[in-house]
């Protein structure tokens, strides 16, 4: 089910397939407010300047999409993803001066919470004798740091968090973000770390109510999710800097498949990561080179060095884009 190279299964997708997917999808809840928040966030940051340049905006996608099996959903197919990479990367993007739209799966890892216990709400606080709530001494500093950093990012207008659960929500919100980011051209970036479903049950063919087990064995045909990387790259936000991910369990095929995704979908960079070593090392592939990115010690995030590299390459891309803007060349 899982596709870390961006958005959907590796089949050819026509414009008609894409339009059919969106037309048949259930309406996005609160779509007006989602669109308003995204537009205002991008406009506000596109007018902000620091060190002589406008603020750059990155959309970080994080977590895994679900595939509902019923319209009034009780059962669903899920994709494995803790959201750690997206959440941690968001912190480093903010530190690098980027404004981040964090499109994340509900219930997955959140920025600035990596140092908190897994059951953070219950483990981080305690009741005193007079029944007031206070941070546990063992976690007090981590709680203060998480709250301080999160509030700073939000108050400075550098973090907008948008949640999703289903494949329908994810792709609809991503389209809203991408079309809105078209206005900032090469200053926009997409960091597509979400685990996106390869297959789904079309809404119109889905059972309305809970599927009854008394009916016997379940025979269900899944349709391929239309591949959206090309339309994102070519139509929704053609000038944005695009990074996708490729996750495999077999290291023998990982780099080959990442390179294929780079060329097929015209990505600027593809981050190749093997499941068993993804927290220690990744390989970043571009049209000109392959760079191994490793964490230098046990308590360090590999994302720190990954984001440093991407920020550097994005700056080069922006400079190059400005020199070819009048030629119509695709960078």
N, C-alpha and C positions, 0 to 999 in steps of 0.2 A: 504493500500500500504506500510505502514511504518514498517521497522524492525530495532529496535535499538539493537538487540542482535548480530549484526555484519553484516551478508551478506546474505540476501535473505530469501525465504520462508521455513517454517519448514517441508519440505518433504525430504524423503531419496534421496540422490543425488549420482549418479554413476560417475566414472571417465569419462565415455563416455558422460554423460550429460555436464560435465564441459568442456571437449575438444570441444564438439559441439557448446557450447556457444561462446567460444573464436574463433573458426574457422569461425563461421558465423557472428561475430561482425564486424562492419566497422573498417578498419585499424586505429590505433591510430595516430593522427596527430603529427608530430614531434617526433615520437617514438625514433629515434636515439638519439636526444638531451636529452630527458627525461631519457633514460637509462644511458647516459653518465654522466649527472648531479648527478643521484642517486649513481652510482658507485664511482665517484670521491668524493662525500660527505662522503660516508661510509668509503672509504679507508683513506681519510684524517683524519677522526675522530678516526678510529681504531688505527692509529699510534700516536694519541695525548695522553699524560699522564698528570694527575693532581692528586696530593696527593697520588702518587704511584700507581694509577690505570688508565687503559685506559678509554677514554671517552665512556660513554654509549649512545646508539642511540635509540630514540623512534620514531615510526611512529604514528602521531596523525591524525586520519581521522575526518573530520568536515563538517557540512552542510548536505544537502539532495540531493539525486540523482534525475534526471529527466528521464522520459520514453518517448522518441519521438514517435509520432503517424504517422509521415511521414519521409521518408528518407531525403527529403529537408524540414526540420522541420519548421512548422508554429505552430503546436499545440503539447503540451506534457502534461503528467501527472506529478505532482510535489509532493515532500515529504516535509512536514513542518519541518524546522530546521533553526534557526537563525545562528547556528555555534558558539554561545557564549561559550558553554562549551569547545569545542575544542580549540578556540582561547585563552581563559583565561588559560586553562590547559597548553597550549604551553608556555606561559610566565613563569609559575611556574616550568615547566620542565627545561627550559633554566636557570632559577635562581638556580636550583638544580644541574646544571653542565651537563645536558644532551644536546646532539646534536639532534635537532628535524627536522624530515621531516614532514612538515605540508601539508597534502593532503586535500585540501579544495574546497568547491563549490564556483565557481565564484560569487562574489557579496555578500557573507556572511561575518560575523564578522571576523576581522583580529587581530592578536596579537598586543598588545600595543595600540589599538584604543578604548578600552572600556570606557575611560574617555572623549572621544570626542563626540560632538553632533552627532545625527543620520545623518544629512546632513552635514557631517564634512567639506567637501571642501568649500562649500559656507558659512557656518556659522562660520568657524574658521578664515577666512581671510577677510580683508577689503581693500578698495582702499583709499589711502591718497589723499590729494589735488593735489599732483604732479603725480597722477596716478600710483604710485608704490604700490605693494602689501605687506601687513604686517599682522601679526597675530592680531586678535582682542584682546584687552586687557583682556577681560573676559575669553578668552580661551588660552592665550599666554603660560601659564605654562604647560597646558595639551598638547598643540601642541609640545612644546619643549621636554617634557618628552617622548612623543610617538616617535618622530623622533630620539631622543638620544638612547632610548632603542632598537628600531628596528635596527638602524644602528649598534649599538654595537653587537647585536646578529648575524647580517649578516657578519660584518667585522671579527668577531671572528670565523666565520665558523660554528656557532651553529644553524643556521636556513636556511632550504631550503624549499621554498614554491612552491608547485605544484598544479595547479588548474584543476578542472574537472567540467563538467556539467551533462553529461548523465551517466546512469548506465554502459554503455559500456566503457566509458573513465575511470570511477572510478575503475572498476574491472581489467582492463588492466594495469593501473598504479600501483594498489595495488600489482598485481602479480609481476611486475618488481621490486618494492621495496622489497617485501618479499624474492624473490629469491636472490636479491643482499645482503640482510641482513643475509642470511644463513651463510656467511663467518665469522660473528662476534659472532655466537652462542648465549650463554646465556646473553651476553651484549646487545642484541637487545630486544626491547619491542614493542608491538603493543597495542595502546590505541584506540580502534575502536568505536569512538563516533559518527560517521556519521549515518544519517538516510537513510538506504538503501532500495531500492524498493523491495517489495516481488514479484511483477509480472512485466512483460515487453512484448513488441511486438517484436518477432523475426525479425531481419533485413530483411531476405529473404521474409517474408510474409507481410512486411510493404509497404504501398502505397508510390510510389516514389514522387509524387507531392501532393500539398495541397488537402485534402479531401474536396469534394464539398458538400455544404449543400443542394443543389438542388437535390441530389441523394436520399434524404429522411432520415429516422431515421438511425443512425449509430449503426451497430451491430459488435462489435469487440471482439475477443477472446484473452485474455491475457495468456501467458505461465508463469509458476513459474520460478523465477530466481534460477538457481542452487545454492544450499547452499555451500558456499565456506569456512566456518569456519574450517571444518574438514581438507580440503586440505591445508589450510594455516598452521594449527597446525601440521599436520602429514607429509607434503611433502615440501611445499615451504620454511618454516622456522621452522623446528621441535624443535630447541633448544631455540627459542625466548620465552620471558615471555609475555603471551597474556591476555589482559583484554578486555572483551566485555561489552556491555550495554544492559539493558532491560528496556524499557519504557512502562508503562501501565497507564490507567486512573482509573482502579479499584484496590485499594490497597489490596483487599482480595486475588487476584490471583498473585500479583506482585512477592512476594518472592518465591512462588512455581514455577513460570515460570523461574525466574532467576536461581533457583537451578537446574532445569531441563536442562537449557542451559549449566550450568557449567559442569554437568556430561556428557551430550550428546556429547558436542564438546571438552571436555577435556580442557576447559579454566582454567587458573590459578586463575582468579578472575572475577566475574561479578558484575558490578555496577548497582544496581536496583534503578530506580528513578520513582516516581509517577509524572505525568504531573503537577499537581497543586502545588506541593511542591519541585520540582526538584532544584530550586535555593536556598533552605534553607537546605535540607537534602537529603542524599542518604544512601543506605545500601550496603555495600561491602560484597559480599559473596565469601567465599573460601571453600575448602573441609573440613577445620577444624573449621571455625568460621563465624559469622555474625557480622559486625561492623557498627554501625550507625555513620555516619560522618555528623556533623552539623556545620554551621557557628556560630561563637560565638557572633557576633553583626551585626547590620543591614548593615553596610558599608563594611563588609568582604565578600570575595568570599568563597563559600563552596569548590571550587576547590583547594584552598590553603591547606586545611587539607586533602583532597582526594589525592593530589599529594604527600604530605609528607608521607602518609601511603603507597602508591604504591612504592615510591622510597625505603622505608625501606624494604618492602617485596621483591622487586627486588634484593636488595643487599643480602638478605638471600638466595634467589633462585640462584644467581650467585655462592655464596659460596658453597651451597649444590651441584650445578651442577659440580663444580670443583672436588668434592670428589667422584662423581659417574661416572666421564667421562670414566673411563676405564672399567666399568661394562656393559655399554650399556643400563642402566636403564633409563626409561622415567621419568623425574622429573615433 
